[in-house]
Amino acid sequence: MNTINNSLKALACGMGALAITAVLSWTFVQSTSAAPAGAVPTVRMAKLTIQQRHVWFGQSQPAVLVD
């Protein structure tokens, strides 16, 4: 009975590993594939976002160390 349990655990882990490998491989292929012929190239631009600082929490200016 113990041998059957170990075999089933190994089979389940192996199938899980194969499923994970297949999904990761497919997403890698999709993300690195070339655009289809005739597709219009798009320009990717960096987007800058500035996070608002809440000055009423803590210090509004950085601390200065003095000897």
C-alpha positions as CSV (number, residue, x, y, z in Angstrom):
1,M,0.0,0.0,0.0
2,N,2.9,2.3,0.8
3,T,4.4,1.7,-2.6
4,I,1.1,2.6,-4.3
5,N,0.8,5.9,-2.3
6,N,4.4,6.8,-3.2
7,S,3.8,6.1,-6.8
8,L,0.6,8.1,-6.9
9,K,2.4,11.1,-5.2
10,A,5.2,10.9,-7.7
11,L,2.8,10.7,-10.6
12,A,0.8,13.7,-9.3
13,C,3.9,15.8,-8.8
14,G,5.2,14.8,-12.2
15,M,1.9,15.8,-13.8
16,G,1.9,19.1,-11.9
17,A,5.4,19.8,-13.0
18,L,4.6,19.1,-16.6
19,A,1.5,21.3,-16.5
20,I,3.4,24.2,-14.9
21,T,6.2,23.8,-17.5
22,A,3.7,23.7,-20.4
23,V,2.0,26.9,-19.2
24,L,5.3,28.8,-18.6
25,S,6.6,27.6,-22.0
26,W,3.5,28.7,-23.8
27,T,3.5,32.2,-22.1
28,F,7.2,32.6,-23.0
29,V,6.5,31.7,-26.6
30,Q,3.6,34.1,-26.8
31,S,5.5,37.0,-25.2
32,T,8.5,36.6,-27.5
33,S,6.8,35.8,-30.7
34,A,7.2,38.1,-33.7
35,A,4.3,40.2,-34.9
36,P,2.2,38.8,-37.7
37,A,2.9,40.0,-41.3
38,G,1.1,43.2,-42.1
39,A,0.7,44.3,-38.5
40,V,1.2,48.0,-37.8
41,P,4.0,48.5,-35.3
42,T,3.2,50.4,-32.2
43,V,5.5,52.8,-30.4
44,R,6.0,52.0,-26.7
45,M,6.8,54.9,-24.5
46,A,7.8,55.1,-20.9
47,K,5.2,56.4,-18.6
48,L,6.2,58.6,-15.6
49,T,4.0,58.6,-12.6
50,I,4.6,60.7,-9.5
51,Q,3.2,59.4,-6.2
52,Q,1.7,62.1,-3.9
53,R,3.6,62.5,-0.6
54,H,1.7,63.0,2.5
55,V,3.7,65.6,4.3
56,W,1.6,65.6,7.5
57,F,2.9,62.1,8.4
58,G,6.5,62.1,9.7
59,Q,9.1,64.7,8.6
60,S,8.5,66.9,5.6
61,Q,12.2,67.2,5.1
62,P,14.9,64.5,5.2
63,A,16.8,64.2,8.6
64,V,20.2,65.8,8.8
65,L,23.0,64.2,10.9
66,V,25.1,66.8,12.8
67,D,28.4,65.9,14.6
